[in-house]
Amino acid sequence: MTAPNERDLEIIAGQLGREPRGVLAIAYRTPDGRPAVVKTAPRLPDGTPFPTLYYLTDPRLTAEASRQESAGVMREMTERLATDPELAAAYRAAHESYLAERNEIESLGTDFTGGGMPDRVKCLHVLIAHSLAKGPGVNPFGDESVALAAEAGLRGTAVPADWPAVRTSDDTA
């Protein structure tokens, strides 16, 4: 993570179509060097609570997250939570890690973290941002969505070239 400079904030404003608010750091840069995920203060400058610690800004990634959501990826992921205790535990751990990190900055007095964590999958934008900011192995559903984005043509441009591929039940050990 790096502190944002003026150029970063200009790029982010262009990505969002508005001035960014509460940016603490650039949490992830794409392989082509552009800011793509920002770490945001738990309270915006006007005092408004903002529980989304990691916010996706790169238009390629936001479009891909929306595409995955429209394709039913969230529904399938949520269904898997009910049948895979290990996956559910890993997703709960991601939620707890996210909450602890945000609370280190400032507690909002809530256990809401975004993305539907820990009980469902509600927003792939949040989950992708979390995985890109923290790297693979922290948020299982964010990791899967980033891998799907890589397979959709974003590997090496918006997604790291070495991001792990999606594992399926057909994969052998």
N, C-alpha and C positions, 0 to 999 in steps of 0.2 A: 504494500500500500504506500502511496505517495501523497503528499499534500498537493492539492490542486493549484495550478498556476493560472494566470489570467487567460492564457490560450486554451487550457483545458476547459475553463468555465465558459468561454465563448463557444467551443465545440459542443459542449453539453447543452448550452442554450439552443444551439441550432438543431441538435438531435431532438430535444424536447419541444421545441417551438415556443419556449418561454424561459425566463430566467430561472436557473436552478436555485433551490432553497435549502439551507442547512447542510451543505456539502462539507463533510469533514475530511474526506480523502477520496482518491481514486482507488477503488478496491480491485479493479481489474482493467487492464488494457488489452485490446485485441492484438494478435500477432502483427497487424499492420500499424500498431502504435496508438490507436485512438482510444480515448476513455470509453468504457462500455458499461461499467458498474460503479456507482458511487456509494460510499458509506455516508449515511445521512444521520444527522443529530436526531435523537428521540423527540426533541421539541424543535419546531421550526422557529426562525427568528421572532415571529410574532407571538410565540408561546403555544401555538397549536400542537397538540400531541401528534407525533408521526411515528407509529410503531414499526414502519418498514425500514429496517437498518440498512439493507442492501437494495439498491434501486437500479433496475436495468435501464440503460439509456441508449444503447446502440440500436439504430433502426432496423438493422438486419436481424438482430437477435429478438427485438420486440415483435417484429413481423413473424418470425419463426415460432415464437412462443404462442402468438395468437393462432397461427396455422395449426399447431399441435392441439391447442385447446379446441378449436373447431372440429378437428378430426376425432375427438373423443378420448384423447390420451388421458385426461384427468379422470374421467369416469373409470377407465380400465385400471388406473393406478389405485384409485380409492377402493375398488373392488378387491384388489390384491391385499390391501391392508387388513381386510377381514379374514383372509385365509392364510396369511404368511406371518406368523408371530415374530420371526427374526427381522423381517422387513419392517414390521410395525415398531419393533424396538429400536431399530436403527433410525427410523423417521422420528420417533419420540426423542431420541438422543440429539438429533439435528435441531429439533425444536428447543430442547433444553439448552443446548450450546448457544443458539441464536439469542435466546432470552437472556442468558447469563452475560453474553457479550454486550447486548444493548443495555442491560442494567448496570454494567460497569461504567457506562457513560452517564446514564441517568435512568432511574427507575420511573416507569410511567404508572406503576401500581396495577399493572394488568399482565396476564400471561399470554395475551394475544401476540403472535409473532408474524402472522401473515402466511399466505400461501395455503392456508387450511391446516397447517401443522397444529397439533400432531394427529388429528383424527380423520382428516380427509385431505384431498388434493383439490385446491380451489383456484390457485393462480400460479401458472407455470412461470410467469415473469419473475415472481419473487423467488421461486425455487431455483431457476436458472441463475439469477443474480447471486444467490447464496452460494451455489456450487462454484461458479466462476471466481467469486471472491475468496473462497476458502480452499479451493482445489478439490480434486476427486477424493471420495472416501468420507465426506462429512454428511452430505444430504443425498440419500439414495435416489430419490425421485428427481432432484435437480440434476444429479449426475446423468441419469437416464435421458432427461430432456436435452442436456448439452450434447450427449452422444447422438441423439436423434438429429439435432441441429448440425452436427458434424457430418452425419450421413446425408443430410439434405443439401450439402454443398458448401457449408460454412467452415469446414476444417481448413486450418491454415490461414484463414482471413479473419473471421470473427471468433472462431474457436481455436484453441491451441491444436497444433498439428498432431501432438501426441496424446490427445484426450482419449481415454479408454473407450472402446466400442461397446455398444449395448450387448449384454449377455442375454441369451434366450434359453428357454428350457431345452432347445435342440443342441446347444453348445455342449461339447464334451469337456471333461476336466483335463 
